[in-house]
Amino acid sequence: MKAFRFRKSSYSATASECVEVARNIPRTVAVRDSKRLDGPVLLLAPAAWDAFQETLGRQS
C-alpha cells in the first residue's frame, strides 16, 4: 500500500469521530474513517474530492 499521510480536519476535536484525508500522493485523494485506521480507504480523483467539498460548502 502507498504511504498515505492522513490528516484530520482542523474542525475535529481530538476525541471526535471524523474522516481523515491524505493528499500526498499525486492524482489521488485518500479518505478513511478515523476510528478504523486499518479499515478500508476510499481513493478519489482530486476533481471528485474538490466537487464534494464544494457541495458541502453550499449546504451551510
Order of alpha helices (4+ residues) and beta strands (2+ residues): beta-beta-beta-beta-alpha
